[in-house]
C-alpha cells in the first residue's frame, strides 16, 4: 500500500545549495516512489553545535510503496553517495536526509521513530513542510501551521522559490 511521505534535507559543508538540489534529483529517482513536490530552499542557523556554517534546508514529498525501513535505507544510501559521515550529533554534514513522516505511521523503534521526534520543534523543517503541505497534521502533534507559529523565534530565511 502506498504512503504519503515527507523527507527533510539539510547540508552545511561544501556547496550546500548544490548538494541539496542534487539530493532532490536523487530523491526523484528513488525506486518504488512517486515524487510529488519539493519546497523552496531555506537558510538556517545550526542547532546544537553553534560554531559551524549555516544550513541549507528543504522538504520533499513522495508517495512510497516500499516499507518505511526500506525507504530509510535508501535515504542512508543517498547520504553516503554525498559523502555523509555519521559522527557527533548535530555536527556539520555534507547531507542529512530525515524521514519525517510515513503516512500516519507512529513508530517508537529506536532505528526509526515516526513522526520524526523533533520535527515539531524546528522551523527549518516546519517552514518548508508548511510550504508544500499547508494543511498537514502531524500525528500526535497537531497542524503544521500551528506548530510553525510556536517556532516564530527561530531564524529562517527563504532562499529560492523552487528547490529543483
Secondary structure, 3 states (H helix, E strand, C coil): CCEEEEEEEEECCCCHHHHHHHHHHHHHCCCCEEEEEECCEEEECCCCCCCCCCEEEEEEEEEECCCHHHHHHHHHHHHHHCCCCCCCCCCCCCCEEEEEEECCCCEEECCEEECCCCHHHCHHHHHHHHHHCCCCEECCCEEHHHHHHCCCCCCEEEEECCCC
